Amino acid sequence: MTAPSTFGLSREARNLHFLLTNLVEEVPGIQSVAVVSSDGLLLLSTDPVLPPTRPGPRGGTHGLPVREARAQTPSGPRGSAADLATIVSGIGSLTVGAARLMGSGQVKHTMVAMDEGSLFVMSISDGSLLGVHGSAECDMSVVAYHMALFVGRAGHVLTPELRSELRQTLENDSTSTGSAR
């Protein structure tokens, strides 16, 4: 996992980066983490944001075969923090709709257990979500506990201004990464 640079960020943004880094470092089995805004935009992640790529002539990206292209990208669903953000946003939307249809109140968290891993989605504030992709070996109760700690510490500071700052930082990082390739 790589942590983005926090140089030039506000104290609140640096604090969120610190909390996210601690979550990943303290909990064994976490493969990637994404914080997603209520409109589905990635705000913060443990993986670098890769610029969009086009399939090459052999099916992979940048002209590489699919297996080689995936091997060169960070861990997580299909290797991208943006992919995890999309999945988290979709699951969040689906569960909110289900809760509304069932008249069951607000969704607090969702867990998807798979043969080779797990996915956890937890509400932060104002529709923002925390998503964690864990390995098959991770202890789900430990992941859920640490996610709840993150949400408790981060929820009150995730203001519209901070979401805007985080989003702008990711866009700038993506632009600079894209120009370097």
VMD Tcl script that draws the C-alpha trace (Angstrom):
set ca {
  {0.00 0.00 0.00}
  {1.15 3.46 -0.69}
  {0.02 6.53 1.20}
  {-0.49 9.73 -0.74}
  {1.56 12.77 0.15}
  {-0.08 15.05 2.70}
  {2.13 18.06 1.93}
  {0.05 21.23 1.62}
  {-3.14 19.73 3.02}
  {-5.20 21.16 5.85}
  {-4.81 19.75 9.35}
  {-8.16 17.92 9.01}
  {-7.13 16.32 5.70}
  {-3.78 15.23 7.15}
  {-5.63 13.77 10.15}
  {-7.89 11.72 7.86}
  {-4.88 10.43 5.94}
  {-3.25 9.50 9.26}
  {-6.40 7.67 10.45}
  {-6.65 5.76 7.16}
  {-2.98 4.79 7.27}
  {-3.39 3.57 10.85}
  {-6.43 1.51 9.88}
  {-4.44 -0.30 7.21}
  {-1.33 -0.75 9.34}
  {-3.16 -1.97 12.46}
  {-5.49 -4.49 10.85}
  {-3.98 -7.57 9.20}
  {-5.58 -8.66 5.95}
  {-6.78 -5.30 4.67}
  {-5.96 -5.09 0.97}
  {-7.38 -1.69 0.10}
  {-9.54 1.05 1.59}
  {-11.59 3.82 0.02}
  {-13.58 6.73 1.41}
  {-16.36 7.68 -1.00}
  {-18.57 10.78 -1.03}
  {-22.36 10.55 -1.15}
  {-22.26 11.14 -4.92}
  {-19.87 8.22 -5.46}
  {-16.62 10.14 -5.86}
  {-13.43 8.77 -4.36}
  {-12.17 11.08 -1.61}
  {-9.38 9.13 0.05}
  {-7.74 5.77 -0.50}
  {-4.77 3.65 0.41}
  {-3.85 3.09 -3.23}
  {-2.61 5.67 -5.70}
  {-5.24 6.85 -8.14}
  {-4.33 5.58 -11.58}
  {-5.41 7.55 -14.62}
  {-7.98 5.88 -16.85}
  {-6.38 3.52 -19.34}
  {-7.45 2.19 -22.69}
  {-7.13 -1.46 -23.60}
  {-4.08 -2.23 -25.68}
  {-4.06 -4.42 -28.78}
  {-3.54 -7.57 -26.68}
  {-6.38 -6.89 -24.24}
  {-4.39 -5.35 -21.38}
  {-3.58 -1.76 -20.61}
  {-0.72 0.15 -22.21}
  {-0.40 -2.66 -24.74}
  {0.34 -5.34 -22.13}
  {-1.54 -8.62 -21.83}
  {-4.23 -8.51 -19.10}
  {-2.24 -10.67 -16.63}
  {0.86 -8.46 -16.93}
  {-1.17 -5.23 -16.71}
  {-2.85 -6.41 -13.48}
  {0.50 -7.45 -12.03}
  {1.77 -3.89 -12.44}
  {-1.16 -2.24 -10.64}
  {-1.69 -1.91 -6.88}
  {-3.69 -4.52 -4.97}
  {-7.43 -4.26 -4.62}
  {-10.35 -5.00 -6.86}
  {-8.88 -5.06 -10.36}
  {-5.99 -3.03 -8.99}
  {-7.61 0.35 -8.64}
  {-8.86 2.51 -5.79}
  {-11.39 3.93 -8.25}
  {-12.77 0.42 -8.83}
  {-13.20 -0.09 -5.09}
  {-14.90 3.31 -4.82}
  {-17.34 2.32 -7.58}
  {-18.17 -0.96 -5.85}
  {-18.59 0.73 -2.46}
  {-20.82 3.41 -3.93}
  {-22.98 0.85 -5.73}
  {-23.39 -1.37 -2.68}
  {-24.12 1.68 -0.54}
  {-26.81 2.84 -2.93}
  {-28.34 -0.63 -3.17}
  {-28.53 -1.10 0.60}
  {-29.97 2.38 1.19}
  {-32.67 1.63 -1.39}
  {-33.40 -1.73 0.22}
  {-33.66 -0.18 3.69}
  {-35.99 2.50 2.35}
  {-38.26 -0.13 0.69}
  {-38.31 -2.18 3.88}
  {-38.89 0.85 6.10}
  {-35.94 -0.18 8.27}
  {-34.18 3.14 8.84}
  {-30.59 4.07 8.04}
  {-28.00 1.55 6.86}
  {-25.07 1.41 9.29}
  {-22.85 -1.20 7.65}
  {-22.81 -3.94 5.04}
  {-20.56 -6.96 4.77}
  {-20.04 -9.23 1.78}
  {-18.20 -12.48 2.51}
  {-16.66 -14.19 -0.51}
  {-14.55 -17.32 -0.97}
  {-11.36 -15.33 -1.51}
  {-12.01 -12.20 0.51}
  {-14.52 -9.83 1.99}
  {-15.91 -6.38 1.46}
  {-17.06 -4.08 4.24}
  {-19.01 -0.86 3.72}
  {-19.80 1.48 6.60}
  {-21.62 4.82 6.65}
  {-19.52 7.76 7.78}
  {-21.64 10.91 7.58}
  {-23.90 12.73 5.14}
  {-23.96 9.67 2.86}
  {-20.18 9.26 2.74}
  {-18.95 5.68 2.98}
  {-15.88 3.79 4.13}
  {-15.13 0.66 2.10}
  {-12.59 -2.00 2.99}
  {-11.50 -4.91 0.80}
  {-10.10 -7.64 3.02}
  {-8.31 -10.89 2.31}
  {-9.88 -14.27 3.02}
  {-7.71 -14.54 6.15}
  {-8.80 -11.26 7.75}
  {-10.77 -11.38 10.99}
  {-14.08 -9.75 10.05}
  {-14.89 -8.67 13.60}
  {-11.51 -6.93 13.95}
  {-11.98 -5.15 10.60}
  {-15.50 -4.01 11.58}
  {-14.27 -2.78 14.98}
  {-11.44 -0.72 13.48}
  {-13.74 0.65 10.78}
  {-16.14 1.80 13.51}
  {-13.25 3.53 15.27}
  {-12.30 5.28 12.00}
  {-15.91 6.38 11.41}
  {-16.22 7.66 14.98}
  {-13.04 9.71 14.63}
  {-13.54 10.90 11.05}
  {-17.28 11.44 10.73}
  {-17.50 14.81 12.43}
  {-14.62 16.35 10.43}
  {-15.77 15.21 6.99}
  {-17.33 18.56 6.12}
  {-18.27 19.70 2.61}
  {-15.12 21.86 2.57}
  {-12.89 18.92 3.52}
  {-14.58 16.64 0.96}
  {-13.90 19.28 -1.68}
  {-10.24 19.54 -0.63}
  {-9.78 15.75 -0.70}
  {-11.45 15.47 -4.09}
  {-9.29 18.25 -5.52}
  {-6.15 16.57 -4.15}
  {-7.09 13.28 -5.85}
  {-7.78 15.04 -9.14}
  {-4.41 16.79 -8.98}
  {-2.64 13.51 -8.14}
  {-4.38 11.74 -11.02}
  {-3.45 14.51 -13.46}
  {0.19 14.50 -12.40}
  {0.35 10.67 -12.56}
  {-1.21 10.69 -16.01}
  {1.27 13.19 -17.36}
  {4.19 11.15 -16.01}
  {3.21 8.08 -18.01}
}
mol new
graphics top color blue
foreach p $ca { graphics top sphere $p radius 0.5 }
foreach p [lrange $ca 0 end-1] q [lrange $ca 1 end] { graphics top cylinder $p $q radius 0.2 }
display resetview
